[in-house]
């Protein structure tokens, strides 16, 4: 597994993280598609519904979880196919060359089916192992309202950033949520077994404090990276975490935080039973973002400023990863250029190239990407067919 520099020192030079080959089979609109890639940013251009975002979704499944759309795995199968699907890639990165594959086998019906994950031909017990081989950050049109909608979206977005520095973070989040679901089930069934509930609450507290610590550390890293960034096309973000566990950990009281969460969960059993959910814990924490130059909450900014803030945060994260662990994450940027002016488009492209990041960018208007020229690969996408083209 890769080593992670927690002192902020530059990691030794390593190969940039990029896909060299992507193959999808019976995935969404694709019977089969293959891309040969050389590490440059990638532009996918085509009409709405042509299948551009489907390719980004396939790439996103080389990370733990359900990918950028969060769709059930059975829904990813091509409607006229056999019911299964597969995505495979050859990737280069800090761990050298890796072959990653994922998918579900064909099967009758639409029942929930776990996806298979293979790394270098070896079947894995789950998707969590992918976090050690692949780091990604994505931006979709649905995220344009990230700062004004529920805390859950911001929390999931930020936890993906945390996993870039600490791949085990996702495993801890999943373990916490499993214990919480079991506790909720016991409460819903009125099974007030004190020993059983206490054991689950202790598990939640242990994993929850570890989650909070990783979040606090990542916020500190990002704030440091943002502070030393020169003023540019994307405004600087001021970041904070809203959650009692995160605040306790930041104050150096992690042990007290674990004890306090256990106590709160025990005291809140009847309340949680009535609510049908757990009302205390890191699953309710929020990422607070402000437009630093204006000293204004992100939610109060214009739509354009919010998108620029979000892009600035993603780029700061990519710079930090590139400096500390030797490779910027792969960026999946869906319709990213459509609502940026020419100045910010050029700044975004220049930053991506300077980072050496392989960004997959989609758009209906290829002319928006012309300034990239030969610095990017370009593919025309039409009804599930890919054809390499020039910008």
N, C-alpha and C positions, 0 to 999 in steps of 0.2 A: 504494500500500500504506500501511497505517496506520503512524504513527510510534510508537515505544515509549520511554517515559521510563525510563532506567536509573539515574537519580539519586534515584528515590523521590519526585519532586515530583508534585503533582496535575496531571493533564492537563486541558486546557480542556474545558468542558462539551460533551458530544456526545449525540446521541440514544441512548437505551438500546437494547441489543440485544434484539430480539424478532421473532418470526414474526407476520406479519399474516394469512397464508393458508397453509394446508397442504392438499395434494391427494395422495392415494395411489391408484394404479391397479394392480389385480391383485397386490397386495402382501399376502402371508400370507393372512389371513382376509378381506381386503377386496377386493371387486370394484372398488369405487370409494368413496372417502370424502373429504369436504372439510370443513375447519374454517375459519371466519372468526374471527380472534383480534384482541384489542384491546390486547395488551401486559400485561394482568394475569396473575397466576399461573393455571394451568389445572388443574382437578381432573377426572380421568377415573375414573368409578365404574362398577362392574359386577361380575358374578360371575367367578369363575376361568374362564379360557378364553374370555372374551367378546371379547378382542382389544385390551385396554388396553396391554399391553406391546408389542404389534405396532406401535402408533402411536409409542411412544417409540423403538423400534428404527428406524422410518422416519426420524424426526427425527435420530437419531444418525448416519445416513448422509449428512448434510450436513456431515460432518467427514471427514478422511482416515481410511482404514482400513475395517474390516469392521463397524463399529458395535458396539453394546453387547452383542450376543450372540456376535459373532465368527463368524457363520455364513457358509458359502460362498454366493456371490451367487445361484447357481441355486436354492438351497433357499428363497429368499425369495419366489419366484413362487407365486401362488395355485395350489393343486393342480388345480383345474378350469379354469384359465385357459390361455392360449396358450403359456406358458412364459417370458414376459418379465414385467417389473414396472417401475413408475416411481414416483418420489416427487418432488414439486416444492414449492417454497415461495417466498413473497415475504417478505423479511426487511428490517427497518430496523436500522441500527446506526451505529457510528462512521464507516463508509464510505458512509453514505447508504442508499438503497434498492437492494437486490440481488435478482435472481431466480436461484435455485439449483435445479438439477434433476439427478437421477441415476437410473440404472436399467440394465437389460440388455434387449436386443432379444429377442423370441421366437425360439426356435431348438430344433431337435430334440435329444433326449438330455439328459444331465446333465453334459456336459463342462464343464470350467472355462472361464468366460467373463468377460472383464474388463467392469467396469461403465463406462458412459458418464457423463461429468460435463459439465454445461453451466453457465456463469455468464453471466447476462444474454444468453443465446442463443448464446454462443460456446463451442464444444466445446473442452475442456481435454485436455491430454496425459495427465493422471492426476488422482487425487483430492487431491494435495497442495495445489493452489491453494485448496481450500476452507478451509484453515486461516487464510487471510488475511481471510475473510469471516465465519466462524462459530467461536465458542468455546463449548464445552460441557463440562460435567462430569456424570457420571452415577453413580448409586448403585443397585445392584440387590440383591435378596436374596442372590444368590450371593456378593456382596462382604462379607457379614456376617462371613465368616471370613478377611478379607483379611490380618489381622495374625498369623494362626496357620498359614496355609498357605504355599505356595512363594513364593520371592522374585520369581518372574516376574510374578505378579499385582500385587504392590506396585510393581514397576518399571514395568509398563505403565500403572498408575493414575497414578503420579507423572509419567511422560513426557507424559501428556495434560495435566496441570497445567502442565508446562514449556511446552507448545505454546501455552498461553494467552498467555504473555509473549513467546515466540519461535516464530512459526509455522514457521520453517525447521527447527526441531528434528526434526520428523517426517521431513523429507526427508533429514537427516543420518543418522537412525536407519536408514532404509530403505537408504541407500547403504552404510552400515557392514554391514548384514546381507546385502546382495547380495554384497559382497566376501568376507564370511565364508563364505557358502554356496559360492561358487566355490572358495575355498581348501579347504573341507572336501571338495568333490568331487574336487579334484586329489589330495588326500591319500588319499581312499578308493580312487582308481584307481591309487595308487602312482606317480603322475606327479610325480616330485621335480625339477621344472624350477625351479632356484634363482631365475632371473630372474623367472619368472612368479609364483612364490610370494612373492618379495620385493616385487614391485609390488603384489600384493594386500595384503600385510601393511602396506605403507606407506599404502595407502588406508585400511585399517582403523584405523591409528594416527591418521591425520589426522582422519577423521570421529569416531573414538572420543574424542579429546581435546576436540573441539568439543562432543560430547554431554556429556562430563563437566563442561565449563565451564558449559554451560547449566543442568545440574542443580544444580551448586554455587551458581550465582547465584540460582536459584529457591528453594532451601532457605534461603539468607540472607534473601531477601525475605520468605518466609513466616514465618521465625522473628521477623523484625522486626515484621511485622503482628500475630502472635500475642502478642508481648511487650507491645504497647500496647493490647491488647483487655482490656476490663474482665471480671472474673470473671462468669460467667453460667451458663446451663443446660448448656452444653457444655464439658467440661473442656479445658484447654489441652494441646496436644501439644508435646513436645520432639522435634525432628527431627534426624536425622543420616544421612549416606550412608556405606555400607560398600562400598568399592571402591578399589583402589590408585590408579586414575587420578583419581578424584574427590579422594582425599586429597592427591595430588601437586598437582593444580590449586589446591585450597584453600590449599596452602602456597606458592603462587606459582611452582611449578616446572612449568609446562605444557610447555615445550620438553623438559625432561628426561623428562617423562611420555611424550611421543611416542616419544622414542628408546628408553625402557625397554620400552614395549609392543612395538615392533618387535623388540627383542632377545628378549623373552620368547616372542613368537610363533615366531621363528626357532628358538630353542632347544627349543621344545616341539612341533616338527612330528611327530616319531615318537610322542611321547606322545599328541598329538591324533589321529594316525592310528589308534592302537590304541583310543582312546576313541570314535572316530567322531564327535567334536565338538570345538569349540574351547573350551579350559578356562580361558583368560585373556581378560580384556577387559571393557568396560563392559556387555556383554550379560549379565554375571553379577553386577552390582552390586545392592545392596539398599537400600531405604529403611527406616531404623530409626526406630521411633516409640515414645515413652514417654508415659505418663500423668503430666504434669508435676506436678500438685498432690500426687500420691501417690508420685512418683519410682519408678514401676513400669513395667516393660515392657508394652506394649500387649497382647502375647500372653498375659500373666498376668492381665489384667483380666477381669471378667465379660463375658458377651456383650452386656449392655446398655451397659456402660461402653465397650466397643469400638465399638459403633455410635455412641454419643454422641461419642467421639473422632473417628471418621471424619466425622461431620456437622460437628463443629467445625472440622476441617481444610478441608472443602469450603467452609464459610462464610467462613473466613479467606481462602482463595484468591479467593472471589468479591468480598470487600471490597477486597482488594488490587488486583484487576483494575479494579474500579469506580473506585478512587482514581487508579490510575496510567495507565490507558488509556481511561478514560471510560465503560466499559460492563462490567457484571457478565456472566459467562457465562450461557448458558441452562442450567438445571438439569433433569436428567431423574432423577426420584426415584421409583423403582418400589416400591410397597408401603412407603413410608417411614414412615407414621404408625402402622402396625399394632403395632409393638413399642415405641412411645414413650409415656410417661405423659402425662397432660393438660398438666402444666407444660412439659415439653419440646416437645410438639406446639405449644402456644401460642407458645413462644419461637422455634421454627423458622419458623412462619408470620409472626410479627412481623418477624423478621430478613429473610426473603425480600421482604416488602413494603417494608421500609425500604430495602433495597438497590435496589429497582426491578427485581429480577430476574424474568424470566419462567421460572417453575418449572412443569414438567409433572409432576404427582403422581398416582399411581394408587392405588386402594384398592377393596376389596370392600364396605367399610362407609362410606357417604358421611357418616354422622354424625360421624366422626372429624375431618371438615374443616369442621364447622358454624361454628366460631369465625372462619373466614375471611369468611363472609357475602358481602357485595357486593364485597369486595376481590379476589375471584377469579371467573373464569368456570368453569362446571361443565357437564360433558357426561355423560349416561348412555350406557354402551356395552353393547350387547347383540347378540351374534352378528354382528359386523361392521357394525352400524348405530349411528349416533351421533345423539343428540338432546340439544339444549341444555336445561339444567335449572337449578333454583335450589338453593342450599345451605340 
